[in-house]
Amino acid sequence: MAAKPTNFAEDTFTDPQRIRNFCIIAHIDHGKSTLADRILQLSNVVDEREMRDQYLDNMDIERERGITIKAQNVRLPWVPKTGDHVGEQMVLQMIDTPGHVDFSYEVARSLDACEGAILLVDAAQGIEAQTLANLYMAIDNDLEIIPVLNKIDLPAADPEKYALEIANIIGCEPEDVLRVSGKTGEGVPELLDRVVDLIPSPSSPSGASATGADAPARALIFDSVYDTYRGVVTYVRMMDGKLEPNQKVLMMNTGKTLEILEIGVVSPTMKKTKGLGPGEVGYLITGVKDVRDTRVGDTVTWASKGASEPLEGFEEVKPMVYSGLFPVSQEDFPALRESLEKLQLNDASLTWEPETSVALGFGFRCGFLGLLHMEITRTRLEREFDLDLISTAPSVTYRVVAEDGTEQIVHNPSDWPGGKIPEVYEPIVNMTIIVPQEFVGATMELCQSKRGQMKNMEYLSEDRVELRYIMPLGEIIFDFFDMLKSRTKGYASLNYEEAGEQLADLVKVDILLNGDPVDAFSAIVHRDSAQWYGNKMTKKLKELIPRQQFEVPVQAAIGSKIIARENIRALRKDVLSKCYGGDISRKRKLLEKQKAGKKRMKNIGSVTVPQEAFVAALSTDGEE
């Protein structure tokens, strides 16, 4: 058996001229992780028998759904066969990023750790909304962009058409767009040679030469992960100087002094090294158990004679969608708190605060970047920490101005102030939709029904149109995406980013069961949609809540005004079953007695709402 080639990428303190840091950016499902798999194979860092699809994705949920949730970095050896560096031992630092709009925060952080980006486009689908969003992010970061068409092995692929589309947007020639197949590996070696030629070697942000390994160390923390056995593993990109094991380091933002217990690189598993030099990407383990001590975006320097100026960090991530998470059993409340703390180590964009609900007891109000992020977080809590959870309907943050001029931020319908409210401001987003030409009418109709305002429309090619809208965020978090996909036969792609707030006519719709409001079903909606929401919820709950011993009215109300009502009929025992023939007054007496009992029950009885009702109340079926 031939000896396995040695992985020279495991040796650190590499000359920065030999290093290339890049990431792969694309729309969801355009083949980033598959391309990463082929690159891993070609660089011989993974044995054939250990190779599996989505090699870098570590979570079960990522494999099941076929999506990337966390950006993964890996250090690879490469010896180019073409170009200016033929035969040289180059070190490639690759980051595989998520494609979904909810995880664009991961992409933004990955771009800060790179000098170049591979822009991947599906040769059968062309440029999608998230491709453009990620491209503009990379341009803002002054990265070298290498356009690549993937999936050229597909029968439906049309590389010529989409190469022209890419060239028009980026401003290059169609022949500069590389053609590869992540599945078969065709064109991938040429792509890596191109990466070595085009992407610049790392340099110091201060403008000093990156070879200045003697300069005070500055390393940017761009990710952190919680390991059950080793505590927090911090991923860093070295900008200046070098870090070594057993060194005391300072976190410049938090002011914490820690000791490096282990330092190394990921190639593709964690490997200890003798340290990290300028331009290199690797990990640190400091034995920290609290994520707040190693924040993403912080700068690591030496504890003594360290750097005076920290590196520019990241913008604080702002949650877009809020939802309450409540344990089914209140005994699990401390376990839920602990689980959220641990999950926050892996997911810096998750925010949460304690909350109390009349119907659901104690829980947490969590902030998410979008609906997929919310769904993934809930699934991870249930799986990884063995919790049974109920989540409330997703909502956004409103700014309410009362008559006396006082302002209040409302995350939850239960916080909605009573009385007359003169002004309510709701968050809005800039939305980009890319659709084939034949679906433009249906898409515009949908956007208008959701209170969207059109900004402009642009033809990307003869048959594909880019629509830009300003939309209230509250209108798109429920079922907008599903409705868009169904109206465009699945061809539309969507991306959105926040764009401030606007004045709106919003009301709170309460759902009453037996006259008592259940805050889990309440919602803040536009006045025009209030009737529709009230009817929908009352009908849905009538079907979902089992019949009780007494009649239960299900009502929707705005303040004290009832706008919709359904009745859940009582379960009735046949009290006349033992009466044969005979006296009507005897039967009437029994029925009156039953009626009085039902009335008494209704006064003191509470309605039992099954968990399915809470879950189904949040389901987003595309009813209109």
N, C-alpha and C positions, 0 to 999 in steps of 0.2 A: 504493500500500500504506500502511495506517495506521501511524503511528509507534508503536514499541513503548513502552508507558508506562515511565517511569523507576522504578527500584527504590529508593525512599527508605530501605528497610531497610539499604542498604549504607552509609549515613552513621551513624557511631557518635556517642558522647556524647549519646545520646538521653535526654530527660527520663524518669526511671524511671516516672513516672505513665502514660507511653504504652507501657510494655513489659509483655508478658505471657509468662511462661515456663511451658510446660506439656509433658507427655509423653503418649504414647498407650500404655495398658497393657491387656493382654488375654491370653486363653489362646492357644495356638498355633493358627494357621489361622483366626482370627476376623476377619481382614481389616485389620490395623493398617497394613501397608505399602501396601495398595490405597487406604485412606483418606488416607494421607500423599501418595500420588500425586495424588489429586483436589485436596487442599489446595494442593499445589505448582502445579497447573494453574490453580486459581482465583485464586491470588495473582500469576499471570503472571510467575513468575521463570524458567520453563522454556519455551523455544520449542516449538511443537507438533511440529516435525520432529525435535526432540531427545528428545521424551518417550518413555519406555519403561516397561513394568511394573517394579515394585520399583525405582524410580529411585534411591532412596537407598542400596540395597544394592550395594556395590561389588564383592564377591567373586563369582567364577564359580560357586562351590559354593552360594552363597546363591540364585542364580537357578535353578540346576539343581534344587535341592530345594524351592525355593519357601518357604524359611524365612529369618528374620533371625537372624544370629549376633552381630553387633556393633550396639550402639545408635548411631544416626546423628543428629546435630543439624543443624538448618537454621534460618536467620533469614529471616522473610518479612514483606512489607508487607501491611497489610490496612486497608481503609476500611469500617467497619460501615454497613449500610443500615438496621438496626433497633437498638433498645436505647438506652442512656444516652449512647453516644459516637458518634452518627450523624455521618458526614462527617469524623471525626477521623482523622488518619494514625497508626494504631497499628502497633507492631512486635511480631510474634509469634515467639517462639523455641520451635520444636517439636523434640521428641526422639522418634524412632521406636524402640521398644524390642523386644527379642526376646520370644517367648512361651513358649519351652520351659523347663522346670524347671531344666535344666542351666545356663542362662544368666541365672538370676534375679539373679546378682551384678551383671550389666550393668544390670538394672532398678533395683536398689537404689541404684546410683551415679547413675543418671539422675534418680531421684526427689529426690536431694539438690540437684540443680541447678535444681529447679522449684518453683513455688508452687501448681501445680494439675495434675490428671491427667484425661484423658478415659478413662473406663472403658468399653471396647468389648465388647459381647456379641453373639454371632451370634444373629439372630432366629429361626433354624431349629433351634439346638441349646441355647440358654440358657446359664446360668452353669456353667462347668466348674471343675475343681479349681484350676487355675493362675490363673483369674480371681480366685477368692477369696484366694489367697495374695498376689497382686499388690495386691488391694484393701486387705488388712490392712496390707501394707507402706506403702501410700500414707497410710492412716489414722494409722499410727504416726508418719509424717513431718508430720502436721498439714496435709495438702494439701487444697485444694478439689477435690471429686470431681464430675465431670459424667458422669452415666450416659447411655450411648448404645446404642441397638440398631442393629446394622449388618445388611446383606444383606436389607433389607425387600423387595427386588425378587424374591427367591426364591419359587417356588410353595409351598415347604414352610414358609415363614416364618409365625410365629404371634406377632406383636408384643404383642398384648394379654396373652397368657398370661405371656410372659417379662418384660414391663414390670412386672407384678404381683410376679413372683419377685424382680426387682431391687429394687423398692420395699420389699419385706419385709426384705431384707438390709441395704440402706443406710439405710432409715428415711426415705424420701421418698414423694411421691405418684406413682402410676403415670403420670399425665399430665406429670410433670416429666422423664420419660425421653424423650430425643430419639430420633427415628426417622430414620435416614439409609441411603443406599446408597452404599458406597464405589465400586461399579462404575459406576453411572449418574451419581453426583454429586448425587442427590436429597437435599435437607436439609442438605448440607455448608455452604453459606453461612450458614444459620441457626445451625448449630453454632458456626462461628467467631465470629459475633456474640455468642452465648451465652458463649463463652470470654472475650471482651473484657469482658463485663458481670460475670461471676461470679468469675473468677480475680483475686486481688488483685495489685497491682503489687509489684515486689520491694522489700524493705526490708532494712536492715542487721541481721545476727543479734545484734548487741550491743544492739539496741533504739534505736540512734541513727537519725536520719533518713537515708534512702538518698541524699538529695540532697547529702549532705556529700561532694562529690567531692574536697574538700581533705584529707579524713581519710587517714591512711596506708593505702596500698593493701593489700587482702587478697583474694586470688583462690584459689578451691578448684580443684585439678586433679581432674577427674572422669573423664578418659580420656586415653590417649596412643596414637599410631599411629606405626609406623615407615615413613618414606618413603625409598626407596633414594637419592634425589638430595639430599634436604634434611635427613636425619637424623630425629630424633624430633619429631613434631608434637604439641604438648601442648594439649588442650582445657581451657579454664578457665571458671569462672563467677565473675564479679566480685561481691564482696560489698560492699567499701568502697573508696573512692578510685578512682584511675585508673592505667592503665599505658600507656606510649607507646613507639614504636620507639626503638632505640639506648639504652634505659634499662638500668642495671645492676639486676638483681633477685636476691633471696635466696630459696632454697628453705628454709623454716624447719625442716623435719624433718631433712633431710640436711646442711644448713649450706653448701650449694654456692652460690657466687655466679656468675651467668651474665649474658650480655648478650642483650637481645631483638633479634634480627636482623630479624624480621618479626612483625607482629601484624595480626590481621584477623578477619573473620567468614566463616561458610559460608552462602552465599545464592544457590543451592544448591552453587555451586563456591566454592573458597577465594578471597576477595577481600581485598587489603591495605587497611588503614584507617589513620587517623591515631592510633588507640589504642582503648582500651576504657574505658567509664565504669561507674559503679555499676549493678548489676542486669543487666549485659550478659553474653552468652555468646559466646566466640570462641576463637581459637587463637593460640598463641605458637610461634615457631620460634627456638630458641636455639643451633642448630648442635651440640647435644649428640648424641653417637653412642651413649652408654651409657644404657640405660633406668633404671639404678639412680640416676641423677642427678635424674630427674624422676619421682618416684613418684606413683601415683594416690592421692589423699587428702591430699597435701601442700598447704601453703599458700604461695603466691607473694606476696612483699612487696618493697618497695624495699630495695636494698642499704644505702642510707644513710637514716637517720631513718624506718626501716620500722616496721611494727606490732610490738608487744611480745608479744601473745597470738596463737597460731595458731588457725585455725578447727578445729572438730571434724572429724576425718578419717573414714575408713571402717574398719569391722571388717576385720581380716586375714582373707582368704578361706581356708577350710580345705578341702583336697581331700577328696573322699568316696571316690573309687575310684582304686586304683593299678594301673599296668600297666607292664611293661618294654618298651622299644623298642630293638630291636637291628638294626644294618645287616646285610643279607644278605652283603655283602662287607666285611670288616674294614677295608679301605682307606677306606671312607666314614665311619669313626668321627669324624675331625675335622670333616668336613662336616656330620654330624648334630649335633654340639655347636654349631657355628656357626648352623645352621638353628634349633635350639631357642632360642638366645639372641635371634635376630631375631624369632622367633614370640612370644617372651615380651613383646616390646615392644607387640605388638598385643593380647596376651591376658594380662592381669595375673594371671589365676587359674591359669595353668599353672605347676606347680612340677616341678623335676627334679633328680636327683643321679646321679652315675655308678654303674654296677653291673656286676658281672662274673658271667657264667653259664658253667658247665662246657660246656653243650651249644651255647650261642649266642655265646660270646666276650664282647667288650666292648660295653656299651650304656648306656642310661639308665633309671632308675626314675622314671617320671613320675606326678605326681598330677593327677587330673582331677575335675571337679565332677559327672561322671556319664558314662554310656555314650555318649550322643550327642556330648558334648564330646570324649571319647576318639576316637571315630570321625572326627569333623571334624578334630581335630588331626592324626591320622595321615594323612588324605587330603590336608590342606594341605601337610604335610611332603613327601609323595610327589610332589604336583603342583608346588608352588611352588619346591621345591629339588631336584627330580629325584632322589629317593632311593628305594631298594628296602628296605623294612623288614619285620621280623617283630615282632609284638607278642605278649607272653605273656598268659595268661588274667587278666582283671581280678580284683583282690582288694582287700580293705579292711584297715585297720590294726587289729591285735589287741594287747592288753596282756597279757603273759604274766608270771605270778608264779611263780618257781621255789620249790623246797622250802626253800631257805635264805633266802627272803624277798626276793631280788633281782628287780627288775622289768626287763622287756625289751619294747621296742616292735617288733612284727613286721609289716613291710609285705609280705614276700615269703615264700612257703613254704620257700625255701632257708635263711632265717634262723631257722627254727623250732628251738628248742633240743631236744637229745636228752634221753633219760631221762624220769623221771616228772615230770609237771607238775600240781600241785594245783589251780591257778586260772588260767582264761583269761577275759578280758573282751572282748566284741565290741561294736562300735558299733551303736546302735539309732537308728531314725528315727520321727518322728511322721508318719503317712501319712494323707492324705485321699483318699478315692475317692468320686466322684460317679457313680451308676449309675441307670438306670431301674429301677423297682420290681420288674419281673419277673426281673431278674438278680441280685437281692440274695442269694439262696440260693447260687448258683454262685460269686459273689464271696467270700462268707464262707467257703465250703468251701476255696477256693483260698488265702485268707489263713491259714486254720488249718493247711493242709498246709505252709505256709512259716513256721510257728512264730509267727504273728502273734497279738497279744493285743488283743481289742477294747476300745476305750475308750467310745465311744458311737455312737449312730445318730440321725440327724435328718432329718425330711422337709422338703426345700426347697419342694416343691409336692406336689400330689396324687400325681404319678407319678415323682418324682425324689428319690432318697435320698442323703444324705451319710453315709458310713461313716468312722469314725476308728479307726485301729489303731496300736499300737506294734509295729514290725517290726524284726528284725535286718537291717541294711543288706546284709550278705553274701548274704541270701536273695533280695533284689530286684534285684541288679545283673546277674544273668545273663539270665534269660528271663521274669521275672515280668510285665513289661509286655506282652510278646507273648501270654503265656498269658491275661492279664486281657482283652486285646482280643478274643482268639478266643472266650472264654467269654461275653462280653457283646455279641457281634456288632459290636464296634468302638465301642460307645456309651459305654464307661467312660472317665473321665478321672482322672488320677492326679497327685498332688503330694506331695512329702515334704520334710521338713527335719530336721536332726540333733537328737537328743534325748539325748545322753550315751552311756552304755554299760551292759552287764549281764553277769552271770556266765553262762557257757555251757559245755557239754560238747563241746569241739571237738578234732578230731584231724587230723593231717597224713596224707594219702594220697599215697604215692610210686608213680610208674609206672616199672617196671623193664623195660628192653629188654636181653635177653641177660644179665640179672643186674645191669646197671648202671642206677642211677636217672637219669632225664632230668628235670632240675629244671624245665624249661619246662612239663611236663605235671603237675607236682605241684600239689596243692590242699589248702587247709584247709577242712574241711567238718564239719558236725555229725555226731556218732557215728552217729545214726540214718540219715543219708544216705550214710555211707561206702561201704557195700556197693553201693548204687545207682550211685554215682560210679565206683567201681572197675570194675564190670561194663560201664558205659557206655563208659568210656575204653578198656578193653582191646578191646572189640568194634569200636569206632571205629578204633583204630589198626591192628587186624588187617586191616581193609578198606583203610586208607590207605597203609600201608607196603608197598612192593613186595616180592615174594619175593626173598630173598637166596640166596647159594650154599649156605647152611647153615640149619638149622632155628633159628628165633628164638622164644623164649618171651616173651610180653608179659604182665607180672604187675602186679597192684596190691597194695600192701602198706601196713599200718600198723605202723611200726617194723620188726620182723623177722617179723611175722605176715602171710602171703600171704592175701589175701581174694578174689582173682579171677585167672583165668589164661586166656589164649588162645594158641595156637601158630600162627606163620606158617611154613607148610611150605617146605622147601628146593626150589630149582630143581634138577632132576636131569637130567643128561645121560644119554642112553641108551648106556651103555658096551657093551651086548651087541649093538648093531646090526650089528657086523661078524662076529658069531659065527653060523655056519650049522650047525645040528644039533650033533652031536658030544658032546664030553665035558662033563659037568656040572661037574666040578672046575675046568675052565678058566673057566667062567662065574662060579663062586663066587669064584674068586681075584680076578677083575676087580671084582666087587661089593664084596669085602672091602677091596680097595685104594681104591675110591671112598669107602667108609665111613670109612676111616682119614684120607683127605684132608679130608673134611667135618669130622671131629672136630678135626683140627689147625686148620682155618680158624676153627672156632667158638671155639677157644681164643684165637686172636690177631686174629680179624677183628672189625671194628666195623660196626655197623648203619648204613646210610645212610638218613637220614630226610628225605624230600622236604619242601620248604617248605609244600606244601599241607597236609601232616599237622599242622604247627604251627598253621596258620591254621584248619583245620577243627576242631582240638581246642578252639578258642575259640568256635566257632559255637554259637549258643544255640538249638538246635531244641527245641521244646516237648515233649521226651520226659518222661514221668513214670515 
